[in-house]
Amino acid sequence: EVIARIHFRGKPAKQLRGLVFESEPSAPAEELIGGELRSLGDKSAGIITSATFSPKLGKTIALGYVRNAFLEEGTELNLGELKVNVSKLPFG
């Protein structure tokens, strides 16, 4: 069914993107996995699949599947009270 939808619609509904947290989450990175990303208009925007602290960037980063409407680099999303920015991969 999923393959048929991709074939007839031309692309999947979500794509893997990098996510950079603006502030440090109070919960450990492992607890962010599975968290639902929401748009500023409170629409479902995706889900986090992995997260960790990046010493190079000095911030918590994550990977997640983001809906096509929110793929543009720099798009701001919410994970609860936390602000998250969409980033192209690899992280720079």
N, CA, C and O atoms as a Tinker XYZ file with bonds, in Angstrom:
   368  protein
     1  N      0.829000   -1.199000    0.000000    73     2
     2  CA     0.000000    0.000000    0.000000    64     1     3
     3  C      0.871000    1.259000    0.000000    63     2     4     5
     4  O      0.609000    2.190000   -0.761000    81     3
     5  N      1.896000    1.294000    0.840000    73     3     6
     6  CA     2.768000    2.471000    0.901000    64     5     7
     7  C      3.493000    2.667000   -0.424000    63     6     8     9
     8  O      3.590000    3.789000   -0.920000    81     7
     9  N      3.999000    1.588000   -0.996000    73     7    10
    10  CA     4.701000    1.667000   -2.277000    64     9    11
    11  C      3.752000    2.169000   -3.369000    63    10    12    13
    12  O      4.145000    2.981000   -4.206000    81    11
    13  N      2.531000    1.697000   -3.363000    73    11    14
    14  CA     1.544000    2.141000   -4.353000    64    13    15
    15  C      1.259000    3.634000   -4.205000    63    14    16    17
    16  O      1.142000    4.340000   -5.207000    81    15
    17  N      1.146000    4.122000   -2.970000    73    15    18
    18  CA     0.912000    5.552000   -2.759000    64    17    19
    19  C      2.073000    6.378000   -3.278000    63    18    20    21
    20  O      1.864000    7.400000   -3.931000    81    19
    21  N      3.296000    5.947000   -2.994000    73    19    22
    22  CA     4.473000    6.673000   -3.481000    64    21    23
    23  C      4.483000    6.678000   -4.997000    63    22    24    25
    24  O      4.779000    7.701000   -5.616000    81    23
    25  N      4.162000    5.541000   -5.598000    73    23    26
    26  CA     4.153000    5.434000   -7.058000    64    25    27
    27  C      3.144000    6.400000   -7.678000    63    26    28    29
    28  O      3.466000    7.084000   -8.649000    81    27
    29  N      1.931000    6.464000   -7.131000    73    27    30
    30  CA     0.889000    7.275000   -7.726000    64    29    31
    31  C      0.949000    8.748000   -7.320000    63    30    32    33
    32  O      0.511000    9.608000   -8.085000    81    31
    33  N      1.469000    9.052000   -6.167000    73    31    34
    34  CA     1.575000   10.449000   -5.733000    64    33    35
    35  C      2.926000   11.050000   -6.081000    63    34    36    37
    36  O      3.066000   12.272000   -6.107000    81    35
    37  N      3.916000   10.220000   -6.347000    73    35    38
    38  CA     5.197000   10.709000   -6.816000    64    37    39
    39  C      6.267000   10.921000   -5.771000    63    38    40    41
    40  O      7.442000   11.036000   -6.121000    81    39
    41  N      5.905000   10.977000   -4.492000    73    39    42
    42  CA     6.917000   11.149000   -3.446000    64    41    43
    43  C      6.327000   10.770000   -2.095000    63    42    44    45
    44  O      5.112000   10.826000   -1.907000    81    43
    45  N      7.178000   10.387000   -1.161000    73    43    46
    46  CA     6.678000   10.074000    0.179000    64    45    47
    47  C      6.218000   11.345000    0.897000    63    46    48    49
    48  O      6.618000   12.450000    0.532000    81    47
    49  N      5.385000   11.180000    1.909000    73    47    50
    50  CA     4.825000   12.326000    2.634000    64    49    51
    51  C      5.822000   12.977000    3.579000    63    50    52    53
    52  O      5.639000   14.130000    3.971000    81    51
    53  N      6.896000   12.241000    3.960000    73    51    54
    54  CA     7.888000   12.763000    4.907000    64    53    55
    55  C      9.284000   12.452000    4.386000    63    54    56    57
    56  O      9.481000   11.519000    3.607000    81    55
    57  N     10.254000   13.256000    4.833000    73    55    58
    58  CA    11.650000   13.014000    4.495000    64    57    59
    59  C     12.509000   13.165000    5.740000    63    58    60    61
    60  O     12.167000   13.907000    6.660000    81    59
    61  N     13.633000   12.449000    5.758000    73    59    62
    62  CA    14.556000   12.520000    6.881000    64    61    63
    63  C     15.291000   13.855000    6.852000    63    62    64    65
    64  O     15.841000   14.239000    5.820000    81    63
    65  N     15.305000   14.562000    7.977000    73    63    66
    66  CA    15.982000   15.848000    8.092000    64    65    67
    67  C     16.700000   15.924000    9.425000    63    66    68    69
    68  O     16.379000   15.196000   10.365000    81    67
    69  N     17.669000   16.808000    9.492000    73    67    70
    70  CA    18.331000   17.113000   10.737000    64    69    71
    71  C     17.516000   18.139000   11.499000    63    70    72    73
    72  O     16.804000   18.947000   10.902000    81    71
    73  N     17.621000   18.106000   12.813000    73    71    74
    74  CA    16.900000   19.051000   13.675000    64    73    75
    75  C     17.879000   19.582000   14.714000    63    74    76    77
    76  O     18.617000   18.812000   15.329000    81    75
    77  N     17.884000   20.879000   14.904000    73    75    78
    78  CA    18.779000   21.512000   15.871000    64    77    79
    79  C     17.919000   22.228000   16.907000    63    78    80    81
    80  O     17.081000   23.062000   16.562000    81    79
    81  N     18.134000   21.895000   18.183000    73    79    82
    82  CA    17.380000   22.515000   19.267000    64    81    83
    83  C     17.966000   23.885000   19.568000    63    82    84    85
    84  O     19.185000   24.031000   19.650000    81    83
    85  N     17.105000   24.899000   19.734000    73    83    86
    86  CA    17.570000   26.250000   20.053000    64    85    87
    87  C     18.086000   26.345000   21.479000    63    86    88    89
    88  O     19.047000   27.066000   21.749000    81    87
    89  N     17.447000   25.616000   22.394000    73    87    90
    90  CA    17.887000   25.626000   23.785000    64    89    91
    91  C     18.060000   24.182000   24.245000    63    90    92    93
    92  O     17.566000   23.248000   23.613000    81    91
    93  N     18.759000   24.024000   25.337000    73    91    94
    94  CA    19.051000   22.682000   25.838000    64    93    95
    95  C     17.808000   22.083000   26.504000    63    94    96    97
    96  O     17.249000   22.684000   27.421000    81    95
    97  N     17.368000   20.882000   26.040000    73    95    98
    98  CA    16.208000   20.239000   26.665000    64    97    99
    99  C     16.514000   19.822000   28.099000    63    98   100   101
   100  O     17.652000   19.482000   28.422000    81    99
   101  N     15.509000   19.849000   28.947000    73    99   102
   102  CA    15.704000   19.421000   30.330000    64   101   103
   103  C     15.735000   17.896000   30.437000    63   102   104   105
   104  O     16.331000   17.347000   31.363000    81   103
   105  N     15.094000   17.219000   29.491000    73   103   106
   106  CA    15.086000   15.754000   29.482000    64   105   107
   107  C     16.324000   15.232000   28.759000    63   106   108   109
   108  O     16.857000   15.919000   27.887000    81   107
   109  N     16.795000   14.029000   29.104000    73   107   110
   110  CA    17.912000   13.431000   28.369000    64   109   111
   111  C     17.533000   13.223000   26.904000    63   110   112   113
   112  O     16.356000   13.057000   26.582000    81   111
   113  N     18.520000   13.232000   26.026000    73   111   114
   114  CA    18.276000   13.102000   24.591000    64   113   115
   115  C     17.470000   11.848000   24.251000    63   114   116   117
   116  O     16.632000   11.875000   23.349000    81   115
   117  N     17.721000   10.753000   24.968000    73   115   118
   118  CA    17.015000    9.502000   24.689000    64   117   119
   119  C     15.497000    9.644000   24.869000    63   118   120   121
   120  O     14.724000    8.963000   24.196000    81   119
   121  N     15.084000   10.514000   25.763000    73   119   122
   122  CA    13.650000   10.694000   26.024000    64   121   123
   123  C     12.961000   11.537000   24.953000    63   122   124   125
   124  O     11.732000   11.610000   24.933000    81   123
   125  N     13.717000   12.170000   24.072000    73   123   126
   126  CA    13.138000   12.972000   22.991000    64   125   127
   127  C     12.680000   12.096000   21.828000    63   126   128   129
   128  O     11.839000   12.508000   21.029000    81   127
   129  N     13.234000   10.890000   21.734000    73   127   130
   130  CA    12.924000    9.980000   20.630000    64   129   131
   131  C     11.442000    9.624000   20.660000    63   130   132   133
   132  O     10.895000    9.256000   21.699000    81   131
   133  N     10.813000    9.741000   19.508000    73   131   134
   134  CA     9.385000    9.472000   19.389000    64   133   135
   135  C      8.528000   10.702000   19.625000    63   134   136   137
   136  O      7.305000   10.648000   19.495000    81   135
   137  N      9.173000   11.821000   19.976000    73   135   138
   138  CA     8.435000   13.055000   20.219000    64   137   139
   139  C      7.840000   13.614000   18.932000    63   138   140   141
   140  O      8.468000   13.577000   17.874000    81   139
   141  N      6.630000   14.127000   19.037000    73   139   142
   142  CA     5.940000   14.673000   17.868000    64   141   143
   143  C      6.313000   16.135000   17.656000    63   142   144   145
   144  O      6.210000   16.957000   18.567000    81   143
   145  N      6.746000   16.441000   16.448000    73   143   146
   146  CA     7.042000   17.822000   16.066000    64   145   147
   147  C      5.758000   18.490000   15.616000    63   146   148   149
   148  O      4.945000   17.889000   14.914000    81   147
   149  N      5.580000   19.752000   16.028000    73   147   150
   150  CA     4.386000   20.517000   15.657000    64   149   151
   151  C      4.824000   21.815000   14.991000    63   150   152   153
   152  O      5.861000   22.382000   15.334000    81   151
   153  N      4.029000   22.274000   14.043000    73   151   154
   154  CA     4.316000   23.548000   13.387000    64   153   155
   155  C      3.899000   24.693000   14.299000    63   154   156   157
   156  O      3.256000   24.476000   15.326000    81   155
   157  N      4.267000   25.912000   13.918000    73   155   158
   158  CA     3.862000   27.076000   14.715000    64   157   159
   159  C      2.345000   27.236000   14.710000    63   158   160   161
   160  O      1.783000   27.850000   15.617000    81   159
   161  N      1.682000   26.689000   13.696000    73   159   162
   162  CA     0.222000   26.693000   13.639000    64   161   163
   163  C     -0.388000   25.467000   14.305000    63   162   164   165
   164  O     -1.578000   25.200000   14.138000    81   163
   165  N      0.418000   24.718000   15.060000    73   163   166
   166  CA     0.029000   23.533000   15.817000    64   165   167
   167  C     -0.435000   22.368000   14.945000    63   166   168   169
   168  O     -1.277000   21.575000   15.365000    81   167
   169  N      0.116000   22.264000   13.724000    73   167   170
   170  CA    -0.155000   21.110000   12.870000    64   169   171
   171  C      0.943000   20.076000   13.076000    63   170   172   173
   172  O      2.083000   20.421000   13.388000    81   171
   173  N      0.595000   18.814000   12.903000    73   171   174
   174  CA     1.585000   17.748000   13.004000    64   173   175
   175  C      2.618000   17.933000   11.896000    63   174   176   177
   176  O      2.261000   18.035000   10.722000    81   175
   177  N      3.907000   17.976000   12.271000    73   175   178
   178  CA     4.966000   18.245000   11.299000    64   177   179
   179  C      5.956000   17.098000   11.176000    63   178   180   181
   180  O      6.770000   17.102000   10.252000    81   179
   181  N      5.919000   16.113000   12.072000    73   179   182
   182  CA     6.848000   14.998000   11.973000    64   181   183
   183  C      7.109000   14.343000   13.310000    63   182   184   185
   184  O      6.386000   14.553000   14.285000    81   183
   185  N      8.180000   13.528000   13.331000    73   183   186
   186  CA     8.519000   12.769000   14.533000    64   185   187
   187  C     10.042000   12.624000   14.638000    63   186   188   189
   188  O     10.730000   12.501000   13.625000    81   187
   189  N     10.554000   12.641000   15.856000    73   187   190
   190  CA    11.988000   12.493000   16.097000    64   189   191
   191  C     12.332000   11.003000   16.178000    63   190   192   193
   192  O     11.664000   10.233000   16.867000    81   191
   193  N     13.399000   10.613000   15.451000    73   191   194
   194  CA    13.814000    9.209000   15.444000    64   193   195
   195  C     15.077000    8.956000   16.256000    63   194   196   197
   196  O     15.293000    7.833000   16.713000    81   195
   197  N     15.918000    9.973000   16.446000    73   195   198
   198  CA    17.120000    9.832000   17.277000    64   197   199
   199  C     17.566000   11.210000   17.725000    63   198   200   201
   200  O     17.255000   12.212000   17.080000    81   199
   201  N     18.296000   11.261000   18.832000    73   199   202
   202  CA    18.761000   12.553000   19.355000    64   201   203
   203  C     20.024000   12.349000   20.178000    63   202   204   205
   204  O     20.231000   11.295000   20.780000    81   203
   205  N     20.874000   13.391000   20.193000    73   203   206
   206  CA    22.104000   13.365000   20.980000    64   205   207
   207  C     22.633000   14.786000   21.119000    63   206   208   209
   208  O     22.167000   15.695000   20.433000    81   207
   209  N     23.604000   14.978000   22.004000    73   207   210
   210  CA    24.266000   16.268000   22.142000    64   209   211
   211  C     25.453000   16.302000   21.189000    63   210   212   213
   212  O     26.226000   15.345000   21.129000    81   211
   213  N     25.606000   17.396000   20.441000    73   211   214
   214  CA    26.729000   17.564000   19.517000    64   213   215
   215  C     27.776000   18.474000   20.139000    63   214   216   217
   216  O     27.527000   19.669000   20.300000    81   215
   217  N     28.953000   17.936000   20.496000    73   215   218
   218  CA    30.014000   18.789000   21.038000    64   217   219
   219  C     30.487000   19.826000   20.018000    63   218   220   221
   220  O     30.849000   20.943000   20.387000    81   219
   221  N     30.484000   19.456000   18.740000    73   219   222
   222  CA    30.929000   20.375000   17.687000    64   221   223
   223  C     30.018000   21.595000   17.591000    63   222   224   225
   224  O     30.500000   22.723000   17.490000    81   223
   225  N     28.699000   21.376000   17.622000    73   223   226
   226  CA    27.745000   22.481000   17.523000    64   225   227
   227  C     27.425000   23.094000   18.883000    63   226   228   229
   228  O     26.943000   24.223000   18.967000    81   227
   229  N     27.697000   22.337000   19.948000    73   227   230
   230  CA    27.372000   22.810000   21.287000    64   229   231
   231  C     25.882000   22.829000   21.561000    63   230   232   233
   232  O     25.416000   23.572000   22.424000    81   231
   233  N     25.126000   22.008000   20.826000    73   231   234
   234  CA    23.672000   21.954000   20.970000    64   233   235
   235  C     23.195000   20.518000   20.851000    63   234   236   237
   236  O     23.923000   19.643000   20.382000    81   235
   237  N     21.969000   20.289000   21.280000    73   235   238
   238  CA    21.334000   18.992000   21.059000    64   237   239
   239  C     20.832000   18.960000   19.629000    63   238   240   241
   240  O     20.215000   19.913000   19.153000    81   239
   241  N     21.104000   17.846000   18.942000    73   239   242
   242  CA    20.643000   17.662000   17.572000    64   241   243
   243  C     19.827000   16.391000   17.496000    63   242   244   245
   244  O     19.878000   15.555000   18.398000    81   243
   245  N     19.075000   16.245000   16.421000    73   243   246
   246  CA    18.248000   15.057000   16.249000    64   245   247
   247  C     18.061000   14.781000   14.768000    63   246   248   249
   248  O     18.310000   15.637000   13.919000    81   247
   249  N     17.620000   13.574000   14.482000    73   247   250
   250  CA    17.147000   13.194000   13.164000    64   249   251
   251  C     15.669000   12.929000   13.293000    63   250   252   253
   252  O     15.206000   12.442000   14.325000    81   251
   253  N     14.925000   13.245000   12.255000    73   251   254
   254  CA    13.503000   12.975000   12.303000    64   253   255
   255  C     12.889000   13.005000   10.929000    63   254   256   257
   256  O     13.455000   13.558000    9.986000    81   255
   257  N     11.719000   12.400000   10.826000    73   255   258
   258  CA    10.958000   12.457000    9.589000    64   257   259
   259  C     10.046000   13.673000    9.666000    63   258   260   261
   260  O      9.219000   13.800000   10.569000    81   259
   261  N     10.221000   14.570000    8.685000    73   259   262
   262  CA     9.496000   15.839000    8.657000    64   261   263
   263  C      8.578000   15.855000    7.441000    63   262   264   265
   264  O      8.989000   15.474000    6.345000    81   263
   265  N      7.348000   16.292000    7.631000    73   263   266
   266  CA     6.384000   16.379000    6.522000    64   265   267
   267  C      6.883000   17.360000    5.463000    63   266   268   269
   268  O      7.574000   18.332000    5.769000    81   267
   269  N      6.520000   17.083000    4.217000    73   267   270
   270  CA     7.001000   17.865000    3.078000    64   269   271
   271  C      6.756000   19.369000    3.206000    63   270   272   273
   272  O      7.561000   20.157000    2.711000    81   271
   273  N      5.690000   19.780000    3.842000    73   271   274
   274  CA     5.367000   21.202000    3.974000    64   273   275
   275  C      6.355000   21.951000    4.868000    63   274   276   277
   276  O      6.375000   23.182000    4.864000    81   275
   277  N      7.177000   21.221000    5.638000    73   275   278
   278  CA     8.066000   21.852000    6.613000    64   277   279
   279  C      9.541000   21.518000    6.381000    63   278   280   281
   280  O     10.347000   21.638000    7.304000    81   279
   281  N      9.902000   21.109000    5.181000    73   279   282
   282  CA    11.260000   20.636000    4.891000    64   281   283
   283  C     12.302000   21.731000    4.730000    63   282   284   285
   284  O     13.496000   21.456000    4.848000    81   283
   285  N     11.892000   22.947000    4.468000    73   283   286
   286  CA    12.850000   24.011000    4.174000    64   285   287
   287  C     13.794000   24.257000    5.359000    63   286   288   289
   288  O     13.364000   24.327000    6.511000    81   287
   289  N     15.083000   24.386000    5.049000    73   287   290
   290  CA    16.084000   24.625000    6.084000    64   289   291
   291  C     15.756000   25.903000    6.852000    63   290   292   293
   292  O     15.448000   26.934000    6.254000    81   291
   293  N     15.824000   25.829000    8.171000    73   291   294
   294  CA    15.536000   26.972000    9.023000    64   293   295
   295  C     14.096000   27.039000    9.501000    63   294   296   297
   296  O     13.762000   27.889000   10.325000    81   295
   297  N     13.236000   26.157000    8.999000    73   295   298
   298  CA    11.840000   26.139000    9.451000    64   297   299
   299  C     11.809000   25.849000   10.941000    63   298   300   301
   300  O     12.453000   24.910000   11.409000    81   299
   301  N     11.070000   26.643000   11.680000    73   299   302
   302  CA    10.967000   26.469000   13.128000    64   301   303
   303  C      9.787000   25.582000   13.470000    63   302   304   305
   304  O      8.665000   25.815000   13.021000    81   303
   305  N     10.055000   24.556000   14.275000    73   303   306
   306  CA     9.027000   23.641000   14.747000    64   305   307
   307  C      9.082000   23.585000   16.271000    63   306   308   309
   308  O     10.039000   24.058000   16.884000    81   307
   309  N      8.065000   23.013000   16.865000    73   307   310
   310  CA     8.004000   22.880000   18.320000    64   309   311
   311  C      7.974000   21.408000   18.710000    63   310   312   313
   312  O      7.359000   20.577000   18.044000    81   311
   313  N      8.652000   21.118000   19.798000    73   311   314
   314  CA     8.561000   19.821000   20.461000    64   313   315
   315  C      8.173000   20.145000   21.892000    63   314   316   317
   316  O      9.032000   20.370000   22.744000    81   315
   317  N      6.882000   20.166000   22.145000    73   315   318
   318  CA     6.399000   20.656000   23.434000    64   317   319
   319  C      6.723000   22.140000   23.529000    63   318   320   321
   320  O      6.304000   22.926000   22.680000    81   319
   321  N      7.467000   22.526000   24.560000    73   319   322
   322  CA     7.865000   23.928000   24.755000    64   321   323
   323  C      9.186000   24.261000   24.063000    63   322   324   325
   324  O      9.593000   25.422000   24.036000    81   323
   325  N      9.851000   23.261000   23.509000    73   323   326
   326  CA    11.165000   23.468000   22.892000    64   325   327
   327  C     11.041000   23.904000   21.437000    63   326   328   329
   328  O     10.172000   23.424000   20.710000    81   327
   329  N     11.908000   24.810000   21.019000    73   327   330
   330  CA    11.986000   25.262000   19.628000    64   329   331
   331  C     13.052000   24.432000   18.920000    63   330   332   333
   332  O     14.144000   24.221000   19.447000    81   331
   333  N     12.719000   23.966000   17.719000    73   331   334
   334  CA    13.610000   23.125000   16.929000    64   333   335
   335  C     13.665000   23.694000   15.518000    63   334   336   337
   336  O     12.631000   24.065000   14.961000    81   335
   337  N     14.864000   23.767000   14.928000    73   335   338
   338  CA    15.022000   24.252000   13.562000    64   337   339
   339  C     15.402000   23.110000   12.639000    63   338   340   341
   340  O     16.250000   22.283000   12.973000    81   339
   341  N     14.766000   23.070000   11.475000    73   339   342
   342  CA    15.062000   22.047000   10.468000    64   341   343
   343  C     16.404000   22.387000    9.835000    63   342   344   345
   344  O     16.691000   23.547000    9.537000    81   343
   345  N     17.228000   21.346000    9.633000    73   343   346
   346  CA    18.557000   21.510000    9.056000    64   345   347
   347  C     18.785000   20.453000    7.986000    63   346   348   349
   348  O     18.322000   19.320000    8.118000    81   347
   349  N     19.500000   20.823000    6.924000    73   347   350
   350  CA    19.887000   19.825000    5.931000    64   349   351
   351  C     20.994000   18.961000    6.516000    63   350   352   353
   352  O     21.709000   19.370000    7.431000    81   351
   353  N     21.118000   17.778000    5.977000    73   351   354
   354  CA    22.168000   16.858000    6.414000    64   353   355
   355  C     23.318000   16.889000    5.424000    63   354   356   357
   356  O     23.066000   17.076000    4.234000    81   355
   357  N     24.542000   16.720000    5.833000    73   355   358
   358  CA    25.001000   16.536000    7.199000    64   357   359
   359  C     24.980000   17.863000    7.952000    63   358   360   361
   360  O     24.986000   18.932000    7.341000    81   359
   361  N     24.955000   17.788000    9.268000    73   359   362
   362  CA    24.969000   18.990000   10.098000    64   361   363
   363  C     26.244000   19.758000    9.829000    63   362   364   365
   364  O     27.300000   19.159000    9.629000    81   363
   365  N     26.159000   21.088000    9.822000    73   363   366
   366  CA    27.349000   21.877000    9.524000    64   365   367
   367  C     27.779000   22.700000   10.595000    63   366   368
   368  O     28.773000   23.413000   10.464000    81   367
